[in-house]
């Protein structure tokens, strides 16, 4: 196997995040399901944006947030996602590159505008997302560079990619190339509603070995196996996935593999402000632990540390050096 150029390469929907603090009334007024992610069209996006107050704006998308976290921890990171060559697309590209991530996907010159996600954060810290995919859904297999994939130790894919057909094909192409080069493929299930839409296909990806590592939260796990019993679902997950991590909010996480099941506690926080990006940054810490050969338990601790940092402020990007935080906690190997 040739040496890797990148530790982790993420492929996902390149989405510009617009975050705002709001109340339950706003959600009710716009018919939103609290805590979920809904796909919206351009007209609904405009209506929501017009009703929002002052916002925090930054480049985002689930896998992009994870990859920025990986870079922040000190690993070599790359990202593949589609934006349009418009003002927001150029801002997106600059922002993610400034975070230390290699981003070389060619911008679309026509078609829909760069995708945006309108994230409403209620006083309890819960986030409700409304996503206009825009140019993100224009990602195609031709955007996958075989040499770049083969030169990345872990390919990280987001479940949201399973919505657009072209992106789904890009996902499968990348996984095939990665395995052909002896690399590993990770998948985040992204959202319980996403799992509801593609349950059988996600299970198929796991059982056929298309993905080697699966990230899920409790809601996604219960949706995947259509059971409210955590232990029953976890047992099935261990049977279906080579390696899997289930995050449990303040109850930490559980890592399952052929070696057994390891429970890792959550990292203590002062105050929960915004859960946006918690799962994304957990994945960043865990993936970093894997590429540093830290072991599953320490990888879980790194994930918990990264998630704890991001939920104590607005937005899905670290505001301090995760690398320094990890060093202070004795977690870097």
C-alpha positions as CSV (number, residue, x, y, z in Angstrom):
1,X,0.0,0.0,0.0
2,X,1.3,3.4,-0.9
3,X,1.8,6.0,1.8
4,X,-1.3,8.1,2.5
5,X,-1.4,11.8,1.5
6,X,-4.4,12.4,3.7
7,X,-5.5,10.8,7.0
8,X,-9.2,11.4,6.4
9,X,-11.1,12.5,3.3
10,X,-14.7,13.4,3.7
11,X,-17.4,13.4,1.0
12,X,-20.7,15.2,1.7
13,X,-23.2,17.9,0.9
14,X,-21.4,21.2,0.8
15,X,-23.8,23.4,2.7
16,X,-23.5,27.0,3.9
17,X,-24.8,27.1,7.5
18,X,-27.0,30.0,8.7
19,X,-27.6,29.6,12.5
20,X,-30.0,31.6,14.6
21,X,-31.3,31.4,18.2
22,X,-35.1,31.2,18.3
23,X,-38.0,29.9,20.3
24,X,-40.5,27.1,20.0
25,X,-43.0,29.5,18.5
26,X,-40.9,30.0,15.4
27,X,-40.8,26.3,14.8
28,X,-44.5,26.0,15.2
29,X,-45.2,28.9,12.9
30,X,-43.2,27.3,10.1
31,X,-44.4,23.7,10.8
32,X,-41.0,22.4,11.7
33,X,-40.3,19.1,13.5
34,X,-38.0,20.0,16.4
35,X,-34.6,18.3,16.3
36,X,-34.9,17.0,12.8
37,X,-33.6,17.8,9.3
38,X,-36.0,18.6,6.5
39,X,-35.1,19.1,2.9
40,X,-36.7,22.3,1.5
41,X,-36.9,24.1,-1.8
42,X,-35.6,27.5,-2.7
43,X,-39.0,29.2,-2.0
44,X,-39.3,27.8,1.5
45,X,-35.6,28.6,2.1
46,X,-36.3,32.3,1.3
47,X,-39.4,32.4,3.5
48,X,-37.5,31.0,6.5
49,X,-34.5,33.3,6.0
50,X,-36.8,36.3,5.7
51,X,-38.3,35.5,9.1
52,X,-35.0,34.8,10.9
53,X,-33.2,37.3,13.1
54,X,-29.5,38.1,13.1
55,X,-27.6,34.9,12.2
56,X,-24.1,33.3,12.4
57,X,-23.0,32.1,9.0
58,X,-20.2,29.7,8.1
59,X,-19.3,26.9,5.7
60,X,-20.9,23.6,6.8
61,X,-22.4,20.3,6.0
62,X,-22.1,17.3,8.2
63,X,-19.0,15.7,6.7
64,X,-17.4,19.1,6.2
65,X,-17.7,19.9,9.9
66,X,-16.1,16.5,10.7
67,X,-13.2,17.1,8.4
68,X,-12.6,20.6,9.8
69,X,-12.5,19.0,13.2
70,X,-10.0,16.4,12.0
71,X,-7.8,19.2,10.6
72,X,-8.1,21.1,13.8
73,X,-6.8,18.1,15.8
74,X,-3.7,18.1,13.6
75,X,-4.4,15.4,11.0
76,X,-4.2,15.7,7.2
77,X,-7.7,16.3,5.9
78,X,-9.4,16.7,2.6
79,X,-13.0,17.3,1.5
80,X,-15.1,16.6,-1.6
81,X,-18.4,18.5,-2.0
82,X,-20.1,20.6,-4.7
83,X,-20.8,24.4,-4.5
84,X,-21.7,26.8,-7.3
85,X,-19.3,29.5,-8.5
86,X,-21.4,32.2,-6.8
87,X,-20.8,34.5,-3.9
88,X,-21.7,32.0,-1.2
89,X,-19.8,29.2,-3.0
90,X,-16.6,31.2,-3.1
91,X,-17.1,32.1,0.6
92,X,-17.6,28.4,1.4
93,X,-14.4,27.4,-0.5
94,X,-12.3,30.1,1.2
95,X,-13.7,29.2,4.6
96,X,-13.0,25.5,4.5
97,X,-9.5,25.9,3.0
98,X,-8.7,28.5,5.7
99,X,-9.5,25.7,8.2
100,X,-6.6,23.7,6.8
101,X,-8.6,21.3,4.6
102,X,-7.7,20.4,1.0
103,X,-10.8,21.3,-1.1
104,X,-10.3,20.8,-4.8
105,X,-13.8,20.0,-6.1
106,X,-14.6,22.1,-9.2
107,X,-17.5,24.5,-8.6
108,X,-20.6,24.3,-10.8
109,X,-20.9,27.1,-13.3
110,X,-24.7,26.7,-13.8
111,X,-27.6,25.1,-12.1
112,X,-28.9,25.8,-8.6
113,X,-27.2,28.1,-6.1
114,X,-24.8,26.9,-3.4
115,X,-26.7,24.9,-0.8
116,X,-27.7,26.5,2.5
117,X,-28.9,25.0,5.8
118,X,-31.1,27.2,8.1
119,X,-30.5,26.0,11.7
120,X,-32.8,27.1,14.4
121,X,-31.4,26.7,17.9
122,X,-34.0,26.7,20.7
123,X,-33.2,27.8,24.3
124,X,-32.6,24.1,25.3
125,X,-29.7,23.9,22.9
126,X,-31.6,21.6,20.4
127,X,-31.1,22.4,16.7
128,X,-33.7,22.0,14.0
129,X,-32.4,22.1,10.4
130,X,-33.9,23.1,7.1
131,X,-31.7,22.2,4.2
132,X,-31.8,23.6,0.6
133,X,-29.3,21.2,-1.1
134,X,-28.9,23.4,-4.1
135,X,-25.6,22.8,-5.9
136,X,-24.6,20.1,-3.3
137,X,-26.9,17.6,-5.1
138,X,-25.0,18.2,-8.3
139,X,-22.1,16.1,-7.0
140,X,-21.4,13.3,-9.5
141,X,-19.0,10.4,-9.8
142,X,-16.9,12.6,-12.1
143,X,-16.1,14.7,-9.0
144,X,-14.4,11.7,-7.4
145,X,-10.6,11.7,-8.0
146,X,-9.5,8.1,-7.8
147,X,-5.9,9.1,-7.0
148,X,-7.0,11.3,-4.1
149,X,-9.3,8.6,-2.7
150,X,-6.6,6.0,-2.9
151,X,-4.2,8.3,-1.1
152,X,-6.5,8.7,1.9
153,X,-6.4,6.4,4.9
154,X,-10.1,6.7,5.8
155,X,-12.9,7.9,3.5
156,X,-15.8,9.4,5.5
157,X,-19.2,9.6,3.9
158,X,-22.4,11.2,5.2
159,X,-25.7,9.5,5.0
160,X,-27.3,12.6,3.6
161,X,-25.5,11.8,0.4
162,X,-27.9,9.0,-0.2
163,X,-30.7,11.5,-1.1
164,X,-29.4,12.8,-4.5
165,X,-29.0,9.9,-7.0
166,X,-25.7,11.3,-8.5
167,X,-24.2,11.8,-5.1
168,X,-25.2,8.2,-4.2
169,X,-23.2,7.0,-7.2
170,X,-20.3,9.1,-6.2
171,X,-20.4,7.6,-2.7
172,X,-20.3,4.0,-4.1
173,X,-17.5,4.9,-6.5
174,X,-15.4,6.3,-3.7
175,X,-16.0,3.3,-1.5
176,X,-15.0,0.9,-4.2
177,X,-11.8,2.8,-5.0
178,X,-10.9,3.0,-1.3
179,X,-11.3,-0.7,-0.7
180,X,-9.3,-1.4,-3.9
181,X,-6.5,0.6,-2.4
182,X,-6.7,-1.1,0.9
183,X,-8.3,1.9,2.7
184,X,-11.2,2.0,5.1
185,X,-14.6,3.5,4.6
186,X,-16.7,5.2,7.3
187,X,-20.4,6.2,7.2
188,X,-22.4,8.5,9.5
189,X,-26.1,7.7,9.4
190,X,-26.7,11.5,9.7
191,X,-30.3,11.7,10.8
192,X,-33.1,9.4,12.0
193,X,-35.4,10.6,9.2
194,X,-32.6,9.8,6.7
195,X,-32.5,6.3,8.1
196,X,-36.3,6.0,7.8
197,X,-35.9,6.8,4.1
198,X,-33.0,4.4,3.4
199,X,-33.0,1.8,6.2
200,X,-32.6,-1.3,3.9
201,X,-30.0,0.3,1.8
202,X,-27.9,1.4,4.8
203,X,-28.1,-2.1,6.3
204,X,-27.1,-3.5,2.9
205,X,-24.0,-1.2,2.9
206,X,-23.0,-2.5,6.3
207,X,-23.7,-6.2,5.7
208,X,-21.9,-6.3,2.3
209,X,-18.9,-4.5,3.8
210,X,-19.2,-1.4,1.6
211,X,-18.6,0.5,4.8
212,X,-16.2,-0.6,7.6
213,X,-17.2,1.9,10.3
214,X,-20.6,3.3,11.1
215,X,-21.5,6.3,13.3
216,X,-25.0,6.6,14.7
217,X,-26.8,8.3,17.6
218,X,-29.5,6.6,19.6
219,X,-32.4,7.9,17.5
220,X,-30.7,6.7,14.3
221,X,-29.9,3.3,15.9
222,X,-33.5,2.8,17.0
223,X,-34.7,3.8,13.5
224,X,-32.3,1.5,11.8
225,X,-33.6,-1.6,13.7
226,X,-37.1,-0.3,14.4
227,X,-36.9,-1.1,18.0
228,X,-37.1,1.0,21.2
229,X,-34.8,-1.4,23.1
230,X,-31.3,-0.1,23.0
231,X,-29.6,-3.4,23.9
232,X,-31.5,-5.3,21.2
233,X,-30.5,-2.7,18.6
234,X,-26.9,-2.6,19.7
235,X,-26.6,-6.4,19.5
236,X,-27.9,-6.3,15.9
237,X,-25.6,-3.5,15.1
238,X,-22.6,-5.4,16.4
239,X,-23.6,-8.3,14.1
240,X,-24.0,-6.1,11.0
241,X,-21.1,-3.7,11.3
242,X,-17.3,-4.4,11.6
243,X,-16.9,-1.4,13.8
244,X,-19.6,1.0,15.0
245,X,-20.0,3.9,17.4
246,X,-23.3,5.0,19.0
247,X,-23.3,8.4,20.6
248,X,-25.7,8.8,23.6
249,X,-25.5,12.6,24.4
250,X,-24.7,13.1,28.1
251,X,-24.4,9.3,28.5
252,X,-21.2,9.2,26.3
253,X,-20.9,6.6,23.6
254,X,-20.6,2.9,23.0
255,X,-18.1,1.3,20.6
256,X,-18.9,-2.1,19.2
257,X,-16.6,-4.4,17.3
258,X,-15.6,-8.1,17.1
259,X,-13.4,-7.4,20.2
260,X,-16.4,-6.5,22.3
261,X,-18.4,-3.5,23.5
262,X,-16.7,-0.5,25.2
263,X,-18.6,2.3,26.9
264,X,-16.9,5.7,27.1
265,X,-18.3,8.5,29.2
266,X,-19.2,12.0,28.0
267,X,-16.7,14.8,28.6
268,X,-17.9,17.3,31.2
269,X,-19.2,20.7,30.1
270,X,-20.1,24.0,31.8
271,X,-23.2,24.8,29.8
272,X,-25.0,23.3,26.8
273,X,-25.5,26.1,24.3
274,X,-26.1,24.5,20.9
275,X,-26.0,20.8,19.9
276,X,-25.3,21.6,16.2
277,X,-22.2,19.7,15.1
278,X,-22.0,17.5,18.2
279,X,-22.1,14.2,16.2
280,X,-19.9,15.7,13.5
281,X,-17.2,16.7,15.9
282,X,-17.5,13.4,17.9
283,X,-16.8,11.7,14.6
284,X,-13.8,14.0,14.0
285,X,-12.2,13.0,17.4
286,X,-12.9,9.3,16.9
287,X,-11.5,9.2,13.4
288,X,-8.4,11.1,14.6
289,X,-8.0,8.5,17.3
290,X,-8.2,5.7,14.7
291,X,-5.5,7.2,12.4
292,X,-3.3,7.8,15.4
293,X,-3.8,4.1,16.5
294,X,-5.0,5.3,19.9
295,X,-7.4,2.3,20.4
296,X,-11.2,2.4,20.4
297,X,-11.6,3.7,24.0
298,X,-9.2,6.6,23.6
299,X,-10.7,7.3,20.2
300,X,-14.1,7.6,22.0
301,X,-12.6,9.9,24.5
302,X,-11.2,12.2,21.8
303,X,-14.7,12.2,20.2
304,X,-16.3,13.1,23.5
305,X,-13.8,15.9,24.0
306,X,-14.4,17.4,20.5
307,X,-18.2,17.2,20.9
308,X,-18.0,18.8,24.3
309,X,-16.1,21.8,22.9
310,X,-18.5,22.4,20.1
311,X,-21.8,22.2,22.1
312,X,-20.7,25.0,24.4
313,X,-21.0,27.7,21.7
314,X,-23.1,28.5,18.7
315,X,-22.0,26.8,15.5
316,X,-20.5,23.5,14.4
317,X,-16.9,24.6,14.2
318,X,-14.3,24.5,17.1
319,X,-13.5,27.9,18.5
320,X,-10.3,26.8,20.2
321,X,-7.6,24.3,19.2
322,X,-8.8,20.8,19.7
323,X,-5.2,19.6,19.4
324,X,-4.3,21.7,22.5
325,X,-7.4,20.6,24.4
326,X,-6.5,16.9,23.7
327,X,-2.9,17.5,24.8
328,X,-4.1,19.1,28.0
329,X,-6.3,16.1,28.6
330,X,-3.4,13.7,27.9
331,X,-5.3,12.2,25.0
332,X,-2.8,12.6,22.1
333,X,-0.7,9.6,21.3
